[in-house]
Amino acid sequence: MAADPFAEHDRGALAWPGETYGLSVRGVPLRVWLPPHRDSPSVLVFATIHGNEPEGTVVLSAALRAVLPTELACAVVLCANPDGAMLGVRCNAHGVDLNRNFPARNWGPPPPGELSTGTHPGSEPETQALMALVDRLRPAAVVSVHGDLACIDDPGATSLGAWMANRMGLPRVADIGYPTPGSFGSWCAERKLPVVTLELERAGPQALRLRHGPTLAELLRGRPWLPDEEHQGG
């Protein structure tokens, strides 16, 4: 059996606590880990906006624990929907699908049989907090970690998305094949903010941690998808 590249990190605590950027419906702190130089991190990476996709938190946590605080170049949110994750459900504690609650122009009431999209766009505290965090940090791009469509959703055809697809062995697609009104991606598209969505494969969280944790750790350390001359140029 191959050695676990994160074995020494797997059972340990995070080296630093992060800071609170908001509260969930049930009052759970929403936490972000920031690089030492906090002005405009290269990328904001977040996971588990859908509470029934906790594998994203496991993989991203392993990557963060493999990075020294002084090495961190990205902002990291391990769990954007802690209430849903604790309940094992897609929505938040109000029963709202947070990834259909953003105030994009395509927001609307849900189709019959679907989860609530909120009483109005941006109605939920988790949505409001994530939007405020994006406004505060002004990242160059965002990576959102989901499951389990096994692809890199990269509508902007970015160099970041191409690098992730190549390193992770996942197909890169321009869309996931169905509409996502009121999604985080829709909101960011209207703001001209590139979003790359990592859709993990359908596999156990520990297998995914081993498979993709090293690539995410490399991402968190800097901008590895840029040509060498761009790295050198700052």
TORNU-437382 format. One line per field, with one value per atom (N, C-alpha, C): residue in one letter; x, y, z; atom name; residue number from 1. Coordinates in Angstrom, 1 decimal. Each point is the difference from the previous one (the first is absolute). Example, Ala and Ser with C-alpha at 12.3 -4.5 7.8 and 13.67 -1.06 7.14 Angstrom:
residu = (a  a  a  s  s  s)
px = (13.2  -0.9  0.9  -0.4  0.9  -0.8)
py = (-5.7  1.2  1.2  1.1  1.1  1.1)
pz = (7.8  0.0  0.0  -0.7  0.0  0.8)
atome = (N  CA  C  N  CA  C)
num = (1  1  1  2  2  2)
***
This chain:
residu = (m  m  m  a  a  a  a  a  a  d  d  d  p  p  p  f  f  f  a  a  a  e  e  e  h  h  h  d  d  d  r  r  r  g  g  g  a  a  a  l  l  l  a  a  a  w  w  w  p  p  p  g  g  g  e  e  e  t  t  t  y  y  y  g  g  g  l  l  l  s  s  s  v  v  v  r  r  r  g  g  g  v  v  v  p  p  p  l  l  l  r  r  r  v  v  v  w  w  w  l  l  l  p  p  p  p  p  p  h  h  h  r  r  r  d  d  d  s  s  s  p  p  p  s  s  s  v  v  v  l  l  l  v  v  v  f  f  f  a  a  a  t  t  t  i  i  i  h  h  h  g  g  g  n  n  n  e  e  e  p  p  p  e  e  e  g  g  g  t  t  t  v  v  v  v  v  v  l  l  l  s  s  s  a  a  a  a  a  a  l  l  l  r  r  r  a  a  a  v  v  v  l  l  l  p  p  p  t  t  t  e  e  e  l  l  l  a  a  a  c  c  c  a  a  a  v  v  v  v  v  v  l  l  l  c  c  c  a  a  a  n  n  n  p  p  p  d  d  d  g  g  g  a  a  a  m  m  m  l  l  l  g  g  g  v  v  v  r  r  r  c  c  c  n  n  n  a  a  a  h  h  h  g  g  g  v  v  v  d  d  d  l  l  l  n  n  n  r  r  r  n  n  n  f  f  f  p  p  p  a  a  a  r  r  r  n  n  n  w  w  w  g  g  g  p  p  p  p  p  p  p  p  p  p  p  p  g  g  g  e  e  e  l  l  l  s  s  s  t  t  t  g  g  g  t  t  t  h  h  h  p  p  p  g  g  g  s  s  s  e  e  e  p  p  p  e  e  e  t  t  t  q  q  q  a  a  a  l  l  l  m  m  m  a  a  a  l  l  l  v  v  v  d  d  d  r  r  r  l  l  l  r  r  r  p  p  p  a  a  a  a  a  a  v  v  v  v  v  v  s  s  s  v  v  v  h  h  h  g  g  g  d  d  d  l  l  l  a  a  a  c  c  c  i  i  i  d  d  d  d  d  d  p  p  p  g  g  g  a  a  a  t  t  t  s  s  s  l  l  l  g  g  g  a  a  a  w  w  w  m  m  m  a  a  a  n  n  n  r  r  r  m  m  m  g  g  g  l  l  l  p  p  p  r  r  r  v  v  v  a  a  a  d  d  d  i  i  i  g  g  g  y  y  y  p  p  p  t  t  t  p  p  p  g  g  g  s  s  s  f  f  f  g  g  g  s  s  s  w  w  w  c  c  c  a  a  a  e  e  e  r  r  r  k  k  k  l  l  l  p  p  p  v  v  v  v  v  v  t  t  t  l  l  l  e  e  e  l  l  l  e  e  e  r  r  r  a  a  a  g  g  g  p  p  p  q  q  q  a  a  a  l  l  l  r  r  r  l  l  l  r  r  r  h  h  h  g  g  g  p  p  p  t  t  t  l  l  l  a  a  a  e  e  e  l  l  l  l  l  l  r  r  r  g  g  g  r  r  r  p  p  p  w  w  w  l  l  l  p  p  p  d  d  d  e  e  e  e  e  e  h  h  h  q  q  q  g  g  g  g  g  g)
px = (0.8  -0.8  0.9  -0.4  0.8  -0.1  1.1  0.0  -1.0  -0.7  -0.9  0.8  0.0  0.8  -0.4  -1.2  -0.5  -0.1  0.7  -0.2  0.2  1.1  0.4  -1.0  -0.8  -1.0  -1.4  -0.2  -1.4  -0.8  0.7  -0.7  0.3  0.7  0.5  -1.0  0.2  -0.8  0.6  -0.8  0.5  1.0  1.0  1.1  -0.4  -1.1  -0.5  -1.5  -0.7  -1.5  -0.8  0.5  -0.8  -0.8  -0.8  -0.8  -1.5  -0.9  -1.4  -0.4  -0.7  -0.5  -1.5  -0.7  -1.4  -0.5  -1.4  -0.6  -1.0  -0.2  -1.1  -1.3  -1.1  -1.3  0.0  0.7  0.0  1.2  0.6  1.0  1.4  0.3  1.3  0.9  1.2  0.9  0.4  -0.1  0.5  1.5  0.9  1.4  0.8  0.9  0.9  1.4  0.9  1.4  0.6  0.8  0.5  1.5  0.6  1.5  0.5  1.3  0.6  -0.1  0.1  -0.2  -1.4  -0.9  -1.5  -0.6  0.8  -0.6  -0.1  -1.2  -0.3  0.7  -0.5  0.6  -0.2  0.9  -0.1  -1.3  -0.4  -1.2  -0.7  -1.4  -0.8  -0.4  0.2  -0.4  -0.9  -1.2  -1.0  -0.7  -0.5  -0.6  -1.3  -0.8  -1.2  -1.0  -0.3  -1.2  -1.3  0.1  -1.0  0.4  -0.8  0.4  0.1  -0.6  0.1  1.2  1.0  1.2  1.2  0.1  1.0  1.4  0.1  1.3  0.9  -0.7  0.8  0.8  -0.7  0.7  1.1  -0.1  1.0  1.3  -0.2  1.1  0.6  -0.8  0.6  0.7  -0.5  0.6  1.4  0.1  1.3  1.0  -0.5  0.9  0.5  -0.9  0.3  1.0  -0.2  0.9  1.4  0.1  1.3  0.8  -0.6  0.6  0.3  1.3  0.3  -0.7  -0.3  -0.7  0.7  1.3  0.8  0.0  -0.4  0.0  -1.3  -1.1  -1.3  -0.2  -0.4  -0.2  -1.5  -0.9  -1.4  -0.8  -1.2  -1.0  -0.7  -0.3  -0.6  -1.2  -1.1  -1.2  -0.3  0.2  -0.2  -1.4  -0.9  -1.4  -0.9  -0.6  -0.9  -1.4  -0.3  -1.4  0.1  0.5  0.3  -1.3  -1.1  -1.3  -0.4  0.0  -0.4  1.0  1.3  0.9  -0.2  -0.3  -0.3  -1.3  -1.0  -1.3  0.1  1.0  0.1  -0.9  -0.4  -1.0  0.7  -0.6  0.5  -0.2  -1.1  -0.4  0.6  -0.3  0.4  -1.2  0.1  -0.9  -1.4  -0.1  -1.3  -0.6  0.7  -0.5  0.2  1.0  0.3  1.3  -0.1  1.2  0.8  1.1  0.8  0.6  0.2  0.5  -1.1  -1.2  -1.0  -0.6  0.8  -0.5  0.7  1.0  0.8  -0.8  0.2  -0.8  0.5  0.0  0.3  -1.3  0.1  -1.2  -0.9  0.6  -0.8  -0.6  0.1  -0.6  -1.5  -0.7  -1.4  -0.5  -1.3  -0.6  0.4  0.0  0.4  -1.0  0.4  -1.0  -0.7  -1.1  -0.7  0.8  0.0  0.8  1.4  0.5  1.4  0.0  1.2  0.2  -0.2  -0.3  -0.3  1.3  -0.2  1.0  0.1  -0.8  0.0  -1.2  -0.3  -1.2  0.3  1.3  0.4  1.5  0.6  1.4  0.9  0.9  0.9  -0.6  -1.0  -0.8  0.8  0.9  0.6  1.3  0.2  1.3  1.2  0.0  1.2  0.3  -1.1  0.2  0.5  -0.6  0.4  1.5  0.4  1.4  1.0  -0.4  1.0  0.1  -1.1  0.0  0.9  -0.2  0.8  1.5  0.3  1.4  0.6  -0.7  0.5  0.2  -0.9  0.1  1.2  0.3  1.1  1.3  0.1  1.3  0.4  -1.1  0.2  1.1  -0.3  1.0  0.0  1.1  0.1  -0.9  -0.3  -0.9  -0.5  -0.9  -0.6  0.0  0.3  -0.2  -1.0  -1.1  -1.0  0.0  0.1  0.1  -1.4  -0.4  -1.3  0.2  -1.0  -0.1  -1.4  -0.1  1.0  -0.1  0.2  -0.2  1.3  1.1  1.3  0.4  0.1  0.5  0.5  0.6  0.4  -0.9  -0.9  -1.0  0.7  0.4  0.8  -0.6  -1.1  -0.7  0.9  1.0  0.8  1.3  0.1  1.2  1.3  0.1  1.2  1.2  1.2  1.2  0.0  -0.7  -0.1  -0.8  -1.2  -0.8  0.7  0.8  0.8  1.0  0.7  1.0  -0.6  -1.2  -0.6  -0.5  -0.5  -0.5  1.2  1.1  1.2  0.5  0.2  0.6  -0.9  -1.4  -0.9  -0.5  0.3  -0.5  -1.5  -0.6  -1.5  -0.2  -1.2  -0.3  -0.4  0.4  -0.4  -1.2  -1.1  -1.2  -0.4  -0.8  -0.4  -1.3  -0.7  -1.2  -0.3  -0.8  -0.3  -1.2  -0.6  -1.1  -1.4  -0.1  -1.4  0.1  -1.1  0.0  0.2  0.7  0.3  -0.4  -1.3  -0.4  0.3  0.5  0.3  1.2  0.9  1.2  1.1  0.9  1.2  0.7  0.1  0.6  -0.7  -1.3  -0.8  0.2  0.1  0.2  1.4  1.0  1.4  0.1  -0.7  0.1  -0.4  -1.1  -0.4  1.0  0.9  1.0  1.3  0.0  1.3  1.0  -0.4  1.0  0.0  1.2  0.1  -0.3  -0.8  -0.2  0.2  0.9  0.2  -0.6  -0.8  -0.7  0.7  0.5  0.6  -1.1  -0.5  -1.0  0.7  0.2  0.7  -0.7  0.7  -0.6  -0.8  -0.8  -0.8  0.9  0.6  0.9  0.0  0.7  0.0  0.9  -0.2  0.7  1.5  0.4  1.4  0.7  -0.6  0.5  0.2  -1.0  0.1  1.1  0.1  1.1  1.4  0.2  1.3  0.2  -1.1  0.0  0.3  -0.8  0.0  0.6  0.2  0.6  1.3  1.0  1.3  -0.2  -0.9  -0.2  -0.6  -1.0  -0.5  1.0  0.8  1.1  0.9  0.3  0.9  -0.7  -1.3  -0.8  0.1  -0.2  -0.1  1.4  1.1  1.3  0.2  -0.7  0.3  -0.9  0.7  -0.7  0.8  -0.1  0.8  -0.4  -1.2  -0.5  0.6  0.7  0.6  1.3  0.4  1.3  1.1  1.2  1.0  0.3  0.0  0.3  -1.0  -1.3  -1.0  0.3  0.4  0.3  1.1  1.1  1.1  -0.4  -1.0  -0.4  -0.9  -0.3  -0.9  -1.4)
py = (-1.2  1.2  1.2  1.0  1.2  0.8  0.7  0.8  1.2  0.3  1.1  1.3  0.9  1.2  1.0  -0.2  0.9  -0.7  -1.2  -0.8  0.8  0.8  0.8  1.1  0.3  1.1  -0.5  -1.3  -0.5  0.1  -0.2  0.0  1.2  0.9  1.2  1.1  1.0  1.3  1.0  0.9  1.1  0.8  0.5  0.7  1.4  0.5  1.3  0.0  0.8  -0.1  0.6  0.9  0.7  1.1  0.7  1.0  -0.1  0.6  -0.1  1.1  -0.4  1.0  0.1  -0.8  0.1  -1.2  -0.1  -1.0  -0.7  -1.3  -0.8  0.3  -0.6  0.2  -0.4  -1.1  -0.5  0.6  1.0  0.7  -0.7  -0.9  -0.6  1.0  0.3  0.9  -0.5  0.9  -0.3  0.5  -0.9  0.4  0.0  0.9  0.1  0.1  -0.8  0.1  0.9  0.9  1.1  -0.1  0.4  0.1  1.1  -0.1  1.0  1.4  0.1  1.3  0.0  0.7  -0.2  0.8  0.9  0.8  -0.8  -0.2  -0.6  -1.4  -1.0  -1.3  -0.5  -0.8  -0.4  -0.7  -0.9  -0.8  -0.2  0.1  -0.5  -1.4  -1.0  -1.4  -0.3  -0.5  -0.4  -1.3  -0.7  -1.3  -0.1  -1.0  -0.4  1.1  0.7  0.9  -0.9  -1.2  -1.0  -1.0  0.0  -0.8  -1.5  -0.5  -1.4  -0.4  1.0  -0.2  0.2  -0.6  0.3  -0.5  -0.9  -0.4  1.2  1.0  1.2  0.6  0.0  0.5  -0.9  -1.3  -0.9  0.2  0.1  0.2  1.3  1.1  1.3  0.2  -0.6  0.0  -0.7  -1.1  -0.7  0.9  0.6  0.9  1.2  0.6  1.1  -0.4  -1.2  -0.4  -0.4  -0.2  -0.3  1.3  1.1  1.3  0.8  0.5  0.8  1.3  0.6  1.3  1.1  -0.1  1.0  -0.3  -1.2  -0.4  0.4  0.2  0.1  1.3  -0.2  1.1  0.3  -1.0  0.1  0.2  0.5  0.0  -1.4  -0.6  -1.3  0.0  -0.5  -0.2  -1.5  -0.7  -1.5  -0.4  0.7  -0.4  1.3  0.2  1.2  -0.2  -1.3  -0.3  -1.0  0.4  -0.9  -0.6  0.7  -0.5  -1.2  0.2  -1.1  -1.2  0.3  -1.1  -0.8  0.7  -0.8  -0.8  0.6  -0.7  -1.1  0.1  -0.9  0.3  1.2  0.4  1.1  0.1  0.9  1.5  0.3  1.3  0.5  1.3  0.5  -0.3  0.5  -0.3  0.6  0.9  0.6  -0.8  -1.1  -0.8  0.7  0.9  0.7  -0.5  -0.3  -0.4  1.3  0.1  1.2  0.3  -1.1  0.3  0.3  0.3  0.6  1.3  0.5  1.2  1.3  0.0  1.2  0.9  1.3  1.0  0.3  -1.1  0.1  0.3  0.5  0.4  -1.2  -1.2  -1.2  -0.7  0.7  -0.6  0.0  -1.0  -0.1  -1.1  -0.1  -1.1  -1.3  -1.1  -1.3  -0.7  -0.8  -0.9  -0.9  -0.5  -0.9  -1.2  -0.3  -1.1  0.3  1.2  0.4  0.7  0.1  0.7  1.5  0.7  1.4  0.8  1.0  0.9  1.3  0.0  1.1  0.9  0.8  0.9  1.1  0.3  1.0  -0.2  0.5  -0.2  0.5  -0.9  0.4  0.0  -0.8  0.1  -0.7  -0.9  -0.8  0.6  -0.2  0.6  -0.6  -1.3  -0.6  0.6  0.3  0.6  1.4  0.8  1.4  0.0  -0.9  0.0  -0.3  -1.0  -0.3  1.1  0.7  1.1  1.2  0.2  1.1  -0.4  -1.3  -0.4  0.2  -0.3  0.2  1.5  0.9  1.4  0.5  -0.5  0.4  -0.4  -1.3  -0.5  0.3  0.1  0.3  -1.0  -1.3  -0.9  0.1  -0.5  -0.1  -1.0  -1.1  -1.1  -0.7  -0.9  -0.8  -1.5  -0.9  -1.4  -0.5  -0.6  -0.5  -1.6  -0.7  -1.4  -0.6  -0.9  -0.7  -1.5  -0.7  -1.4  -0.3  -1.0  -1.0  -0.2  1.0  -0.1  -0.3  0.0  -0.5  0.9  1.3  0.9  1.3  0.8  1.3  0.9  0.7  0.9  1.4  0.4  1.1  0.9  0.7  0.7  1.0  0.6  1.0  -0.5  -1.3  -0.6  0.6  0.0  0.6  -0.9  0.6  -0.7  -0.8  0.5  -0.7  -1.3  0.1  -1.2  -1.0  0.4  -0.9  -0.7  0.7  -0.6  -1.0  0.3  -0.9  -1.3  0.2  -1.2  -0.9  0.6  -0.8  -0.7  0.7  -0.6  -1.0  0.2  -0.9  -1.1  0.0  -1.0  0.0  1.2  0.2  0.7  -0.3  0.8  1.4  1.0  1.4  0.2  0.6  0.3  1.4  0.5  1.4  0.2  -1.1  0.1  -1.4  -0.2  -1.3  -0.6  0.6  -0.6  0.3  0.8  0.4  1.4  0.8  1.3  0.1  1.0  0.2  1.5  0.3  1.4  0.4  1.2  0.4  -0.6  -0.6  -0.6  1.0  -0.5  0.9  0.3  -1.0  0.2  1.1  -0.1  1.0  1.4  0.2  1.3  0.5  -0.9  0.4  0.4  -0.8  0.3  1.4  0.5  1.4  1.0  -0.4  0.9  -0.2  -0.9  -0.2  -0.7  -0.8  -0.7  -1.4  -0.5  -1.4  -1.0  -1.0  -1.1  -1.3  -0.8  -1.4  -0.9  -0.9  -0.9  -1.4  -0.5  -1.3  -1.0  -0.8  -1.0  -1.3  -0.4  -1.2  -1.3  -1.0  -1.3  -0.6  -1.0  -0.7  -1.1  0.4  -0.9  0.4  -0.9  0.3  1.2  0.8  1.2  -0.2  -1.2  -0.2  -0.3  -0.8  -0.2  1.3  0.9  1.3  0.8  0.0  0.7  -0.4  -1.3  -0.4  0.3  0.0  0.2  1.5  0.9  1.4  1.0  -0.5  0.9  0.6  -0.8  0.7  1.1  -0.2  1.1  1.2  -0.2  1.2  0.7  -0.8  0.6  0.8  -0.4  0.7  1.3  0.0  1.2  1.0  -0.5  0.9  0.7  -0.6  0.6  1.2  0.1  1.1  -0.1  0.3  0.0  -0.9  -1.3  -1.0  -0.1  0.5  -0.1  1.0  1.0  1.1  -0.4  0.4  -0.2  0.5  -0.6  0.4  1.5  0.6  1.4  0.9  -0.5  0.8  -0.1  -1.3  -0.1  1.0  0.0  0.9  1.5  0.3  1.4  0.4  -0.9  0.4  -0.4)
pz = (0.0  0.0  0.0  -0.8  -0.1  1.3  0.4  1.2  -0.2  1.1  0.1  0.1  -1.1  0.1  1.1  0.5  1.1  1.3  0.2  1.2  1.3  -0.1  1.2  0.4  -1.0  0.2  0.2  -0.3  0.0  1.3  1.1  1.3  0.8  -0.5  0.8  -0.1  0.8  0.0  -1.0  -0.4  -0.9  0.8  -0.7  0.7  0.5  -0.6  0.4  -0.1  0.7  0.2  -1.1  -0.9  -0.9  0.7  -0.7  0.6  -0.4  0.8  -0.3  -1.0  -1.1  -0.9  0.0  0.8  0.2  0.9  0.1  0.7  -0.8  0.2  -0.6  0.6  -0.5  0.6  1.4  0.3  1.4  0.8  -0.5  0.8  0.0  -1.0  -0.1  -0.7  0.5  -0.7  -1.4  -0.9  -1.4  0.0  -0.3  0.2  -1.3  -0.1  -1.2  0.5  -0.7  0.2  -1.0  0.4  -0.8  -0.1  -1.2  -0.1  0.9  0.3  0.9  -0.6  -1.3  -0.7  -0.6  0.7  -0.2  -1.2  -0.5  -1.1  -1.3  -0.4  -1.3  -0.2  0.7  -0.2  -1.4  -0.5  -1.4  -0.3  0.9  -0.2  1.3  0.0  1.1  -0.3  0.9  -0.2  1.1  -0.3  1.0  -0.4  1.1  -0.2  0.8  -0.4  0.7  0.2  -1.1  0.1  0.0  -0.5  0.1  1.2  1.0  1.2  -0.2  -1.1  -0.2  -0.9  -0.2  -0.7  0.9  1.2  0.9  -0.4  -1.1  -0.4  -0.4  -0.5  -0.4  1.2  1.2  1.2  0.4  -0.1  0.3  -0.8  -1.4  -0.9  0.2  0.1  0.2  1.3  1.1  1.3  -0.1  -0.6  -0.2  -0.7  -1.1  -0.7  0.9  0.7  0.9  1.0  0.6  1.1  -0.5  -1.4  -0.6  -0.3  0.2  -0.3  1.3  0.0  1.2  -0.1  1.2  -0.1  -0.8  0.1  -0.8  -1.5  -0.4  -1.4  -0.7  0.8  -0.5  -0.9  -1.2  -0.9  -0.3  0.3  -0.3  1.3  -0.1  1.1  -0.1  1.1  0.1  0.9  -0.5  0.8  0.0  1.1  0.0  -0.2  0.6  -0.1  0.0  -1.1  -0.2  0.6  0.3  0.5  1.2  1.1  1.1  0.6  0.0  0.5  -0.9  -1.3  -0.9  0.1  0.2  0.1  1.3  1.1  1.2  0.0  -0.8  -0.2  -1.1  -0.8  -1.2  -1.1  -0.1  -1.1  -0.9  -1.2  -1.0  0.4  0.7  0.2  1.4  0.3  1.3  1.0  1.2  1.1  -0.3  -0.9  -0.4  -1.2  -0.4  -1.1  -1.4  -0.1  -1.2  -0.6  -1.3  -0.8  -0.2  0.7  0.0  -1.4  -0.8  -1.3  -1.0  0.4  -0.8  0.6  1.0  0.8  -0.3  -1.0  -0.2  -0.9  0.2  -0.7  -1.5  -0.7  -1.5  -0.7  -1.2  -0.8  -0.2  0.0  -0.3  1.2  1.2  1.2  -0.2  0.6  0.0  0.9  0.1  0.9  -0.6  0.9  -0.5  -0.9  -0.9  -0.7  1.0  -0.3  0.9  0.4  1.3  0.5  0.4  -0.3  0.3  1.3  0.6  1.2  -0.1  1.1  0.0  -0.5  -0.7  -0.5  0.9  1.1  0.9  -0.2  1.0  -0.1  -1.0  -0.2  -0.9  -0.3  -1.1  -0.3  1.2  0.4  1.0  1.4  0.2  1.3  1.1  -0.3  1.1  0.5  1.3  0.6  -0.6  -0.4  -0.6  -1.3  -0.8  -1.3  0.2  0.9  0.2  0.5  0.8  0.5  -1.1  -0.8  -1.1  -1.0  -0.3  -0.9  0.6  1.3  0.6  0.0  0.2  0.0  -1.4  -1.0  -1.4  -0.2  0.4  -0.1  0.7  1.2  0.8  -0.5  -0.5  -0.4  -1.4  -0.9  -1.4  -0.6  0.1  -0.6  -1.5  -0.6  -1.5  -0.6  0.8  -0.5  1.2  -0.2  1.1  -0.5  0.9  -0.2  1.0  -0.5  0.8  -0.1  1.1  0.0  0.3  -0.9  0.1  -0.3  0.0  -0.4  -0.6  -0.8  -0.4  -1.5  -0.8  -1.4  -0.8  0.7  -0.5  -1.2  0.2  -1.1  0.6  -0.9  0.3  -0.8  0.7  -0.7  -0.1  -1.2  -0.2  -1.2  0.2  -1.1  -0.6  0.7  -0.5  -0.7  -0.1  -0.7  0.6  1.3  0.6  0.0  0.2  0.2  1.3  1.0  1.3  -0.3  -0.7  -0.2  -0.8  -1.0  -0.8  0.8  0.9  0.8  1.0  0.6  0.9  -0.7  -1.2  -0.8  -0.3  -0.4  -0.4  1.2  1.1  1.2  0.7  -0.1  0.7  -0.9  -1.2  -1.0  -0.1  0.0  -0.1  -1.3  -0.7  -1.2  0.4  -0.9  0.2  -0.9  0.6  -0.8  0.2  -0.9  0.0  0.8  0.3  0.9  0.4  1.0  0.6  -0.6  -1.0  -0.8  0.5  1.0  0.5  0.6  0.0  0.5  1.5  0.5  1.4  0.4  -0.1  0.3  1.5  0.2  1.3  0.6  -0.8  0.5  0.3  0.8  0.2  -1.3  -0.9  -1.3  -0.8  0.0  -0.7  0.5  1.3  0.7  -0.4  0.1  -0.4  -1.4  -0.9  -1.5  -0.3  0.7  -0.2  0.5  0.9  0.6  -0.8  -1.0  -0.8  0.9  1.0  0.8  -0.4  -0.5  -0.4  1.1  -0.2  0.9  -0.7  0.7  -0.5  1.0  -0.4  0.9  -0.1  1.1  0.1  0.4  -0.9  0.3  0.2  1.3  0.3  -0.5  -0.1  -0.4  1.1  -0.4  1.0  0.6  1.2  0.6  1.5  0.8  1.5  0.2  1.1  0.2  0.2  0.6  0.2  -1.3  -0.9  -1.3  -0.8  0.1  -0.6  0.6  1.3  0.7  -0.6  -0.1  -0.6  -1.4  -0.8  -1.4  -0.4  0.7  -0.4  1.1  1.2  1.0  -0.4  -0.6  -0.4  -1.0  -0.9  -1.0  0.6  0.9  0.7  0.9  0.6  0.8  -0.8  -1.2  -0.9  -0.4  -0.3  -0.3  1.2  1.2  1.2  0.2  -0.5  0.2  -1.0  -1.0  -1.0  -1.3  -1.1  -1.3  -0.9  0.2  -0.8  -1.4  -0.4  -1.3  -1.0  0.6  -0.8  -0.6  -1.2  -0.5  0.9  -0.1  0.9  0.0  -1.2  -0.1  0.7  0.1  0.7  1.5  0.4  1.5  0.3  -0.8  0.3  -0.1  -0.8  -0.1  1.1  0.9  1.2  -0.1)
atome = (N  CA  C  N  CA  C  N  CA  C  N  CA  C  N  CA  C  N  CA  C  N  CA  C  N  CA  C  N  CA  C  N  CA  C  N  CA  C  N  CA  C  N  CA  C  N  CA  C  N  CA  C  N  CA  C  N  CA  C  N  CA  C  N  CA  C  N  CA  C  N  CA  C  N  CA  C  N  CA  C  N  CA  C  N  CA  C  N  CA  C  N  CA  C  N  CA  C  N  CA  C  N  CA  C  N  CA  C  N  CA  C  N  CA  C  N  CA  C  N  CA  C  N  CA  C  N  CA  C  N  CA  C  N  CA  C  N  CA  C  N  CA  C  N  CA  C  N  CA  C  N  CA  C  N  CA  C  N  CA  C  N  CA  C  N  CA  C  N  CA  C  N  CA  C  N  CA  C  N  CA  C  N  CA  C  N  CA  C  N  CA  C  N  CA  C  N  CA  C  N  CA  C  N  CA  C  N  CA  C  N  CA  C  N  CA  C  N  CA  C  N  CA  C  N  CA  C  N  CA  C  N  CA  C  N  CA  C  N  CA  C  N  CA  C  N  CA  C  N  CA  C  N  CA  C  N  CA  C  N  CA  C  N  CA  C  N  CA  C  N  CA  C  N  CA  C  N  CA  C  N  CA  C  N  CA  C  N  CA  C  N  CA  C  N  CA  C  N  CA  C  N  CA  C  N  CA  C  N  CA  C  N  CA  C  N  CA  C  N  CA  C  N  CA  C  N  CA  C  N  CA  C  N  CA  C  N  CA  C  N  CA  C  N  CA  C  N  CA  C  N  CA  C  N  CA  C  N  CA  C  N  CA  C  N  CA  C  N  CA  C  N  CA  C  N  CA  C  N  CA  C  N  CA  C  N  CA  C  N  CA  C  N  CA  C  N  CA  C  N  CA  C  N  CA  C  N  CA  C  N  CA  C  N  CA  C  N  CA  C  N  CA  C  N  CA  C  N  CA  C  N  CA  C  N  CA  C  N  CA  C  N  CA  C  N  CA  C  N  CA  C  N  CA  C  N  CA  C  N  CA  C  N  CA  C  N  CA  C  N  CA  C  N  CA  C  N  CA  C  N  CA  C  N  CA  C  N  CA  C  N  CA  C  N  CA  C  N  CA  C  N  CA  C  N  CA  C  N  CA  C  N  CA  C  N  CA  C  N  CA  C  N  CA  C  N  CA  C  N  CA  C  N  CA  C  N  CA  C  N  CA  C  N  CA  C  N  CA  C  N  CA  C  N  CA  C  N  CA  C  N  CA  C  N  CA  C  N  CA  C  N  CA  C  N  CA  C  N  CA  C  N  CA  C  N  CA  C  N  CA  C  N  CA  C  N  CA  C  N  CA  C  N  CA  C  N  CA  C  N  CA  C  N  CA  C  N  CA  C  N  CA  C  N  CA  C  N  CA  C  N  CA  C  N  CA  C  N  CA  C  N  CA  C  N  CA  C  N  CA  C  N  CA  C  N  CA  C  N  CA  C  N  CA  C  N  CA  C  N  CA  C  N  CA  C  N  CA  C  N  CA  C  N  CA  C  N  CA  C  N  CA  C  N  CA  C  N  CA  C  N  CA  C  N  CA  C  N  CA  C  N  CA  C  N  CA  C  N  CA  C  N  CA  C  N  CA  C  N  CA  C  N  CA  C  N  CA  C  N  CA  C  N  CA  C  N  CA  C  N  CA  C  N  CA  C  N  CA  C  N  CA  C  N  CA  C  N  CA  C  N  CA  C  N  CA  C  N  CA  C  N  CA  C  N  CA  C  N  CA  C  N  CA  C  N  CA  C  N  CA  C  N  CA  C  N  CA  C  N  CA  C  N  CA  C  N  CA  C)
num = (1  1  1  2  2  2  3  3  3  4  4  4  5  5  5  6  6  6  7  7  7  8  8  8  9  9  9  10  10  10  11  11  11  12  12  12  13  13  13  14  14  14  15  15  15  16  16  16  17  17  17  18  18  18  19  19  19  20  20  20  21  21  21  22  22  22  23  23  23  24  24  24  25  25  25  26  26  26  27  27  27  28  28  28  29  29  29  30  30  30  31  31  31  32  32  32  33  33  33  34  34  34  35  35  35  36  36  36  37  37  37  38  38  38  39  39  39  40  40  40  41  41  41  42  42  42  43  43  43  44  44  44  45  45  45  46  46  46  47  47  47  48  48  48  49  49  49  50  50  50  51  51  51  52  52  52  53  53  53  54  54  54  55  55  55  56  56  56  57  57  57  58  58  58  59  59  59  60  60  60  61  61  61  62  62  62  63  63  63  64  64  64  65  65  65  66  66  66  67  67  67  68  68  68  69  69  69  70  70  70  71  71  71  72  72  72  73  73  73  74  74  74  75  75  75  76  76  76  77  77  77  78  78  78  79  79  79  80  80  80  81  81  81  82  82  82  83  83  83  84  84  84  85  85  85  86  86  86  87  87  87  88  88  88  89  89  89  90  90  90  91  91  91  92  92  92  93  93  93  94  94  94  95  95  95  96  96  96  97  97  97  98  98  98  99  99  99  100  100  100  101  101  101  102  102  102  103  103  103  104  104  104  105  105  105  106  106  106  107  107  107  108  108  108  109  109  109  110  110  110  111  111  111  112  112  112  113  113  113  114  114  114  115  115  115  116  116  116  117  117  117  118  118  118  119  119  119  120  120  120  121  121  121  122  122  122  123  123  123  124  124  124  125  125  125  126  126  126  127  127  127  128  128  128  129  129  129  130  130  130  131  131  131  132  132  132  133  133  133  134  134  134  135  135  135  136  136  136  137  137  137  138  138  138  139  139  139  140  140  140  141  141  141  142  142  142  143  143  143  144  144  144  145  145  145  146  146  146  147  147  147  148  148  148  149  149  149  150  150  150  151  151  151  152  152  152  153  153  153  154  154  154  155  155  155  156  156  156  157  157  157  158  158  158  159  159  159  160  160  160  161  161  161  162  162  162  163  163  163  164  164  164  165  165  165  166  166  166  167  167  167  168  168  168  169  169  169  170  170  170  171  171  171  172  172  172  173  173  173  174  174  174  175  175  175  176  176  176  177  177  177  178  178  178  179  179  179  180  180  180  181  181  181  182  182  182  183  183  183  184  184  184  185  185  185  186  186  186  187  187  187  188  188  188  189  189  189  190  190  190  191  191  191  192  192  192  193  193  193  194  194  194  195  195  195  196  196  196  197  197  197  198  198  198  199  199  199  200  200  200  201  201  201  202  202  202  203  203  203  204  204  204  205  205  205  206  206  206  207  207  207  208  208  208  209  209  209  210  210  210  211  211  211  212  212  212  213  213  213  214  214  214  215  215  215  216  216  216  217  217  217  218  218  218  219  219  219  220  220  220  221  221  221  222  222  222  223  223  223  224  224  224  225  225  225  226  226  226  227  227  227  228  228  228  229  229  229  230  230  230  231  231  231  232  232  232  233  233  233  234  234  234)
***
